């Protein structure tokens, strides 16, 4: 992974902004029982969690904590009701702000911290574009 992750994150954030503008205040249902607002709130949640993980890593020097796939699935299931109840404009604002915060933090990572995170093999913590793309494609 090269510094291209920053370009991919910016492009994904621009696409996110376009989707938010397109959704506006409308309640849009998407595949899998989701709504557009729920997907945006979901993205905001995971981007805010990524900020917390990275800030703690930078502050304490310990490797970031990662959940198992099962815990991630349970977290998503638990959040779904709240995410679905989030108004589209609120979810859009949350998603936009959270994406900007994590992308800013990633862009300012010291090279040694960036290399250390890459070595963990958890590219999704640095390259947020894949998670955004997965949901924005819906």
CNS distance restraints for C-alpha pairs under 8 A (distance, minus, plus):
assign (resid   1 and name CA) (resid   5 and name CA) 7.01 0.50 0.50
assign (resid   1 and name CA) (resid 118 and name CA) 7.52 0.50 0.50
assign (resid   1 and name CA) (resid 123 and name CA) 7.86 0.50 0.50
assign (resid   3 and name CA) (resid   7 and name CA) 7.50 0.50 0.50
assign (resid   4 and name CA) (resid   8 and name CA) 6.20 0.50 0.50
assign (resid   5 and name CA) (resid   9 and name CA) 5.97 0.50 0.50
assign (resid   5 and name CA) (resid 126 and name CA) 7.06 0.50 0.50
assign (resid   5 and name CA) (resid 127 and name CA) 5.17 0.50 0.50
assign (resid   5 and name CA) (resid 128 and name CA) 7.98 0.50 0.50
assign (resid   5 and name CA) (resid 129 and name CA) 7.83 0.50 0.50
assign (resid   6 and name CA) (resid  10 and name CA) 6.16 0.50 0.50
assign (resid   6 and name CA) (resid 103 and name CA) 7.29 0.50 0.50
assign (resid   6 and name CA) (resid 106 and name CA) 7.56 0.50 0.50
assign (resid   6 and name CA) (resid 107 and name CA) 6.35 0.50 0.50
assign (resid   6 and name CA) (resid 127 and name CA) 7.34 0.50 0.50
assign (resid   7 and name CA) (resid  11 and name CA) 6.15 0.50 0.50
assign (resid   8 and name CA) (resid  12 and name CA) 6.07 0.50 0.50
assign (resid   8 and name CA) (resid 127 and name CA) 7.28 0.50 0.50
assign (resid   8 and name CA) (resid 128 and name CA) 7.97 0.50 0.50
assign (resid   8 and name CA) (resid 129 and name CA) 5.78 0.50 0.50
assign (resid   9 and name CA) (resid  13 and name CA) 6.05 0.50 0.50
assign (resid   9 and name CA) (resid 103 and name CA) 6.54 0.50 0.50
assign (resid   9 and name CA) (resid 127 and name CA) 6.35 0.50 0.50
assign (resid   9 and name CA) (resid 128 and name CA) 5.76 0.50 0.50
assign (resid   9 and name CA) (resid 129 and name CA) 4.94 0.50 0.50
assign (resid  10 and name CA) (resid  14 and name CA) 6.20 0.50 0.50
assign (resid  10 and name CA) (resid 103 and name CA) 7.45 0.50 0.50
assign (resid  11 and name CA) (resid  15 and name CA) 6.25 0.50 0.50
assign (resid  11 and name CA) (resid 129 and name CA) 7.79 0.50 0.50
assign (resid  12 and name CA) (resid  16 and name CA) 6.04 0.50 0.50
assign (resid  12 and name CA) (resid 128 and name CA) 7.93 0.50 0.50
assign (resid  12 and name CA) (resid 129 and name CA) 5.24 0.50 0.50
assign (resid  12 and name CA) (resid 132 and name CA) 6.47 0.50 0.50
assign (resid  12 and name CA) (resid 133 and name CA) 6.87 0.50 0.50
assign (resid  13 and name CA) (resid  17 and name CA) 6.22 0.50 0.50
assign (resid  13 and name CA) (resid  96 and name CA) 7.45 0.50 0.50
assign (resid  13 and name CA) (resid  99 and name CA) 6.51 0.50 0.50
assign (resid  13 and name CA) (resid 100 and name CA) 7.43 0.50 0.50
assign (resid  13 and name CA) (resid 129 and name CA) 7.82 0.50 0.50
assign (resid  14 and name CA) (resid  18 and name CA) 6.36 0.50 0.50
assign (resid  15 and name CA) (resid  19 and name CA) 6.27 0.50 0.50
assign (resid  15 and name CA) (resid 136 and name CA) 7.97 0.50 0.50
assign (resid  16 and name CA) (resid  20 and name CA) 6.15 0.50 0.50
assign (resid  16 and name CA) (resid  96 and name CA) 7.27 0.50 0.50
assign (resid  16 and name CA) (resid 132 and name CA) 7.51 0.50 0.50
assign (resid  16 and name CA) (resid 136 and name CA) 7.07 0.50 0.50
assign (resid  17 and name CA) (resid  21 and name CA) 6.19 0.50 0.50
assign (resid  17 and name CA) (resid  96 and name CA) 6.67 0.50 0.50
assign (resid  18 and name CA) (resid  22 and name CA) 6.18 0.50 0.50
assign (resid  19 and name CA) (resid  23 and name CA) 6.09 0.50 0.50
assign (resid  19 and name CA) (resid 136 and name CA) 7.43 0.50 0.50
assign (resid  20 and name CA) (resid  24 and name CA) 6.09 0.50 0.50
assign (resid  20 and name CA) (resid  89 and name CA) 8.00 0.50 0.50
assign (resid  20 and name CA) (resid  92 and name CA) 5.45 0.50 0.50
assign (resid  23 and name CA) (resid  27 and name CA) 7.68 0.50 0.50
assign (resid  23 and name CA) (resid  28 and name CA) 7.20 0.50 0.50
assign (resid  23 and name CA) (resid  36 and name CA) 7.26 0.50 0.50
assign (resid  23 and name CA) (resid  88 and name CA) 7.33 0.50 0.50
assign (resid  24 and name CA) (resid  88 and name CA) 6.63 0.50 0.50
assign (resid  24 and name CA) (resid  89 and name CA) 6.28 0.50 0.50
assign (resid  25 and name CA) (resid  87 and name CA) 7.53 0.50 0.50
assign (resid  25 and name CA) (resid  88 and name CA) 5.38 0.50 0.50
assign (resid  25 and name CA) (resid  89 and name CA) 5.74 0.50 0.50
assign (resid  26 and name CA) (resid  88 and name CA) 6.76 0.50 0.50
assign (resid  27 and name CA) (resid  35 and name CA) 6.97 0.50 0.50
assign (resid  27 and name CA) (resid  36 and name CA) 7.08 0.50 0.50
assign (resid  27 and name CA) (resid  37 and name CA) 7.20 0.50 0.50
assign (resid  27 and name CA) (resid  88 and name CA) 6.79 0.50 0.50
assign (resid  28 and name CA) (resid  35 and name CA) 5.50 0.50 0.50
assign (resid  28 and name CA) (resid  36 and name CA) 5.40 0.50 0.50
assign (resid  28 and name CA) (resid  37 and name CA) 7.51 0.50 0.50
assign (resid  29 and name CA) (resid  33 and name CA) 7.26 0.50 0.50
assign (resid  29 and name CA) (resid  34 and name CA) 6.12 0.50 0.50
assign (resid  29 and name CA) (resid  35 and name CA) 4.29 0.50 0.50
assign (resid  29 and name CA) (resid  36 and name CA) 6.23 0.50 0.50
assign (resid  30 and name CA) (resid  34 and name CA) 5.38 0.50 0.50
assign (resid  30 and name CA) (resid  35 and name CA) 5.32 0.50 0.50
assign (resid  30 and name CA) (resid  36 and name CA) 6.46 0.50 0.50
assign (resid  30 and name CA) (resid 138 and name CA) 6.49 0.50 0.50
assign (resid  31 and name CA) (resid 138 and name CA) 6.81 0.50 0.50
assign (resid  34 and name CA) (resid  38 and name CA) 6.10 0.50 0.50
assign (resid  34 and name CA) (resid  39 and name CA) 6.70 0.50 0.50
assign (resid  34 and name CA) (resid  84 and name CA) 7.32 0.50 0.50
assign (resid  35 and name CA) (resid  39 and name CA) 6.31 0.50 0.50
assign (resid  35 and name CA) (resid  84 and name CA) 6.46 0.50 0.50
assign (resid  36 and name CA) (resid  40 and name CA) 6.26 0.50 0.50
assign (resid  36 and name CA) (resid  88 and name CA) 7.37 0.50 0.50
assign (resid  37 and name CA) (resid  41 and name CA) 6.08 0.50 0.50
assign (resid  37 and name CA) (resid  83 and name CA) 6.96 0.50 0.50
assign (resid  37 and name CA) (resid  84 and name CA) 6.49 0.50 0.50
assign (resid  37 and name CA) (resid  86 and name CA) 6.48 0.50 0.50
assign (resid  37 and name CA) (resid  87 and name CA) 6.54 0.50 0.50
assign (resid  37 and name CA) (resid  88 and name CA) 4.63 0.50 0.50
assign (resid  37 and name CA) (resid  89 and name CA) 7.91 0.50 0.50
assign (resid  37 and name CA) (resid  91 and name CA) 5.52 0.50 0.50
assign (resid  37 and name CA) (resid  92 and name CA) 7.09 0.50 0.50
assign (resid  38 and name CA) (resid  42 and name CA) 5.94 0.50 0.50
assign (resid  38 and name CA) (resid  80 and name CA) 6.93 0.50 0.50
assign (resid  38 and name CA) (resid  83 and name CA) 4.34 0.50 0.50
assign (resid  38 and name CA) (resid  84 and name CA) 4.59 0.50 0.50
assign (resid  38 and name CA) (resid  85 and name CA) 7.58 0.50 0.50
assign (resid  38 and name CA) (resid  86 and name CA) 6.85 0.50 0.50
assign (resid  38 and name CA) (resid  91 and name CA) 7.30 0.50 0.50
assign (resid  39 and name CA) (resid  43 and name CA) 6.18 0.50 0.50
assign (resid  39 and name CA) (resid  83 and name CA) 7.44 0.50 0.50
assign (resid  39 and name CA) (resid 135 and name CA) 6.55 0.50 0.50
assign (resid  40 and name CA) (resid  44 and name CA) 6.22 0.50 0.50
assign (resid  40 and name CA) (resid  91 and name CA) 5.41 0.50 0.50
assign (resid  40 and name CA) (resid  92 and name CA) 5.95 0.50 0.50
assign (resid  40 and name CA) (resid  94 and name CA) 7.71 0.50 0.50
assign (resid  40 and name CA) (resid  95 and name CA) 5.54 0.50 0.50
assign (resid  41 and name CA) (resid  45 and name CA) 6.15 0.50 0.50
assign (resid  41 and name CA) (resid  83 and name CA) 5.40 0.50 0.50
assign (resid  41 and name CA) (resid  86 and name CA) 7.17 0.50 0.50
assign (resid  41 and name CA) (resid  91 and name CA) 4.78 0.50 0.50
assign (resid  41 and name CA) (resid  92 and name CA) 7.31 0.50 0.50
assign (resid  41 and name CA) (resid  94 and name CA) 6.71 0.50 0.50
assign (resid  41 and name CA) (resid  95 and name CA) 6.18 0.50 0.50
assign (resid  42 and name CA) (resid  46 and name CA) 6.39 0.50 0.50
assign (resid  42 and name CA) (resid  76 and name CA) 7.71 0.50 0.50
assign (resid  42 and name CA) (resid  79 and name CA) 7.69 0.50 0.50
assign (resid  42 and name CA) (resid  80 and name CA) 7.93 0.50 0.50
assign (resid  42 and name CA) (resid  83 and name CA) 6.48 0.50 0.50
assign (resid  43 and name CA) (resid  47 and name CA) 6.06 0.50 0.50
assign (resid  43 and name CA) (resid  95 and name CA) 6.00 0.50 0.50
assign (resid  43 and name CA) (resid 131 and name CA) 7.86 0.50 0.50
assign (resid  43 and name CA) (resid 132 and name CA) 6.89 0.50 0.50
assign (resid  44 and name CA) (resid  48 and name CA) 6.02 0.50 0.50
assign (resid  44 and name CA) (resid  91 and name CA) 7.59 0.50 0.50
assign (resid  44 and name CA) (resid  94 and name CA) 5.60 0.50 0.50
assign (resid  44 and name CA) (resid  95 and name CA) 4.18 0.50 0.50
assign (resid  44 and name CA) (resid  96 and name CA) 7.57 0.50 0.50
assign (resid  44 and name CA) (resid  97 and name CA) 7.82 0.50 0.50
assign (resid  44 and name CA) (resid  98 and name CA) 5.33 0.50 0.50
assign (resid  44 and name CA) (resid  99 and name CA) 6.91 0.50 0.50
assign (resid  45 and name CA) (resid  49 and name CA) 6.18 0.50 0.50
assign (resid  45 and name CA) (resid  95 and name CA) 7.93 0.50 0.50
assign (resid  45 and name CA) (resid  98 and name CA) 7.83 0.50 0.50
assign (resid  46 and name CA) (resid  50 and name CA) 6.10 0.50 0.50
assign (resid  47 and name CA) (resid  51 and name CA) 6.33 0.50 0.50
assign (resid  47 and name CA) (resid  95 and name CA) 7.96 0.50 0.50
assign (resid  47 and name CA) (resid  98 and name CA) 5.55 0.50 0.50
assign (resid  47 and name CA) (resid  99 and name CA) 6.00 0.50 0.50
assign (resid  47 and name CA) (resid 102 and name CA) 6.16 0.50 0.50
assign (resid  47 and name CA) (resid 128 and name CA) 7.96 0.50 0.50
assign (resid  48 and name CA) (resid  52 and name CA) 6.38 0.50 0.50
assign (resid  48 and name CA) (resid  98 and name CA) 5.56 0.50 0.50
assign (resid  48 and name CA) (resid  99 and name CA) 7.96 0.50 0.50
assign (resid  48 and name CA) (resid 101 and name CA) 7.85 0.50 0.50
assign (resid  48 and name CA) (resid 102 and name CA) 7.14 0.50 0.50
assign (resid  49 and name CA) (resid  53 and name CA) 6.15 0.50 0.50
assign (resid  50 and name CA) (resid  54 and name CA) 6.10 0.50 0.50
assign (resid  50 and name CA) (resid 102 and name CA) 6.82 0.50 0.50
assign (resid  50 and name CA) (resid 125 and name CA) 6.43 0.50 0.50
assign (resid  51 and name CA) (resid  55 and name CA) 5.97 0.50 0.50
assign (resid  51 and name CA) (resid 101 and name CA) 7.19 0.50 0.50
assign (resid  51 and name CA) (resid 102 and name CA) 5.36 0.50 0.50
assign (resid  51 and name CA) (resid 105 and name CA) 7.32 0.50 0.50
assign (resid  52 and name CA) (resid  56 and name CA) 6.08 0.50 0.50
assign (resid  53 and name CA) (resid  57 and name CA) 6.15 0.50 0.50
assign (resid  53 and name CA) (resid  64 and name CA) 5.56 0.50 0.50
assign (resid  53 and name CA) (resid  65 and name CA) 6.86 0.50 0.50
assign (resid  54 and name CA) (resid  58 and name CA) 6.08 0.50 0.50
assign (resid  54 and name CA) (resid  64 and name CA) 6.67 0.50 0.50
assign (resid  55 and name CA) (resid  59 and name CA) 6.02 0.50 0.50
assign (resid  56 and name CA) (resid  60 and name CA) 5.78 0.50 0.50
assign (resid  56 and name CA) (resid  61 and name CA) 7.54 0.50 0.50
assign (resid  56 and name CA) (resid  62 and name CA) 7.78 0.50 0.50
assign (resid  56 and name CA) (resid  64 and name CA) 7.44 0.50 0.50
assign (resid  57 and name CA) (resid  61 and name CA) 4.95 0.50 0.50
assign (resid  57 and name CA) (resid  62 and name CA) 5.34 0.50 0.50
assign (resid  57 and name CA) (resid  63 and name CA) 5.90 0.50 0.50
assign (resid  57 and name CA) (resid  64 and name CA) 5.60 0.50 0.50
assign (resid  58 and name CA) (resid  62 and name CA) 7.95 0.50 0.50
assign (resid  58 and name CA) (resid 113 and name CA) 7.75 0.50 0.50
assign (resid  63 and name CA) (resid 117 and name CA) 7.95 0.50 0.50
assign (resid  67 and name CA) (resid  71 and name CA) 5.79 0.50 0.50
assign (resid  67 and name CA) (resid  72 and name CA) 6.11 0.50 0.50
assign (resid  68 and name CA) (resid  72 and name CA) 6.22 0.50 0.50
assign (resid  69 and name CA) (resid  73 and name CA) 6.14 0.50 0.50
assign (resid  70 and name CA) (resid  74 and name CA) 6.25 0.50 0.50
assign (resid  71 and name CA) (resid  75 and name CA) 6.06 0.50 0.50
assign (resid  72 and name CA) (resid  76 and name CA) 6.22 0.50 0.50
assign (resid  73 and name CA) (resid  77 and name CA) 6.18 0.50 0.50
assign (resid  74 and name CA) (resid  78 and name CA) 6.04 0.50 0.50
assign (resid  75 and name CA) (resid  79 and name CA) 6.11 0.50 0.50
assign (resid  76 and name CA) (resid  80 and name CA) 6.05 0.50 0.50
assign (resid  77 and name CA) (resid  81 and name CA) 7.97 0.50 0.50
assign (resid  79 and name CA) (resid  83 and name CA) 6.00 0.50 0.50
assign (resid  80 and name CA) (resid  84 and name CA) 5.95 0.50 0.50
assign (resid  81 and name CA) (resid  85 and name CA) 6.24 0.50 0.50
assign (resid  82 and name CA) (resid  86 and name CA) 6.32 0.50 0.50
assign (resid  83 and name CA) (resid  91 and name CA) 7.93 0.50 0.50
assign (resid  86 and name CA) (resid  90 and name CA) 6.52 0.50 0.50
assign (resid  86 and name CA) (resid  91 and name CA) 6.00 0.50 0.50
assign (resid  87 and name CA) (resid  91 and name CA) 6.16 0.50 0.50
assign (resid  88 and name CA) (resid  92 and name CA) 5.99 0.50 0.50
assign (resid  89 and name CA) (resid  93 and name CA) 6.19 0.50 0.50
assign (resid  90 and name CA) (resid  94 and name CA) 6.11 0.50 0.50
assign (resid  91 and name CA) (resid  95 and name CA) 6.02 0.50 0.50
assign (resid  92 and name CA) (resid  96 and name CA) 6.07 0.50 0.50
assign (resid  93 and name CA) (resid  97 and name CA) 6.10 0.50 0.50
assign (resid  94 and name CA) (resid  98 and name CA) 5.95 0.50 0.50
assign (resid  95 and name CA) (resid  99 and name CA) 5.96 0.50 0.50
assign (resid  96 and name CA) (resid 100 and name CA) 6.22 0.50 0.50
assign (resid  97 and name CA) (resid 101 and name CA) 6.17 0.50 0.50
assign (resid  98 and name CA) (resid 102 and name CA) 6.26 0.50 0.50
assign (resid  99 and name CA) (resid 103 and name CA) 6.01 0.50 0.50
assign (resid 100 and name CA) (resid 104 and name CA) 6.01 0.50 0.50
assign (resid 101 and name CA) (resid 105 and name CA) 6.26 0.50 0.50
assign (resid 102 and name CA) (resid 106 and name CA) 6.13 0.50 0.50
assign (resid 103 and name CA) (resid 107 and name CA) 6.11 0.50 0.50
assign (resid 103 and name CA) (resid 128 and name CA) 7.84 0.50 0.50
assign (resid 104 and name CA) (resid 108 and name CA) 6.41 0.50 0.50
assign (resid 105 and name CA) (resid 109 and name CA) 6.38 0.50 0.50
assign (resid 106 and name CA) (resid 126 and name CA) 6.29 0.50 0.50
assign (resid 109 and name CA) (resid 113 and name CA) 6.27 0.50 0.50
assign (resid 109 and name CA) (resid 114 and name CA) 5.93 0.50 0.50
assign (resid 110 and name CA) (resid 114 and name CA) 6.21 0.50 0.50
assign (resid 111 and name CA) (resid 115 and name CA) 6.11 0.50 0.50
assign (resid 112 and name CA) (resid 116 and name CA) 6.11 0.50 0.50
assign (resid 113 and name CA) (resid 117 and name CA) 6.14 0.50 0.50
assign (resid 114 and name CA) (resid 118 and name CA) 6.21 0.50 0.50
assign (resid 115 and name CA) (resid 119 and name CA) 6.21 0.50 0.50
assign (resid 116 and name CA) (resid 120 and name CA) 6.69 0.50 0.50
assign (resid 117 and name CA) (resid 121 and name CA) 7.25 0.50 0.50
assign (resid 117 and name CA) (resid 122 and name CA) 7.11 0.50 0.50
assign (resid 117 and name CA) (resid 123 and name CA) 7.74 0.50 0.50
assign (resid 117 and name CA) (resid 126 and name CA) 7.81 0.50 0.50
assign (resid 118 and name CA) (resid 122 and name CA) 6.65 0.50 0.50
assign (resid 118 and name CA) (resid 123 and name CA) 6.27 0.50 0.50
assign (resid 122 and name CA) (resid 126 and name CA) 7.77 0.50 0.50
assign (resid 123 and name CA) (resid 127 and name CA) 5.76 0.50 0.50
assign (resid 124 and name CA) (resid 128 and name CA) 5.61 0.50 0.50
assign (resid 124 and name CA) (resid 130 and name CA) 7.10 0.50 0.50
assign (resid 124 and name CA) (resid 131 and name CA) 7.30 0.50 0.50
assign (resid 128 and name CA) (resid 132 and name CA) 6.46 0.50 0.50
assign (resid 129 and name CA) (resid 133 and name CA) 5.90 0.50 0.50
assign (resid 130 and name CA) (resid 134 and name CA) 6.09 0.50 0.50
assign (resid 131 and name CA) (resid 135 and name CA) 6.68 0.50 0.50
assign (resid 132 and name CA) (resid 136 and name CA) 5.89 0.50 0.50
assign (resid 133 and name CA) (resid 137 and name CA) 5.76 0.50 0.50
assign (resid 134 and name CA) (resid 138 and name CA) 7.29 0.50 0.50
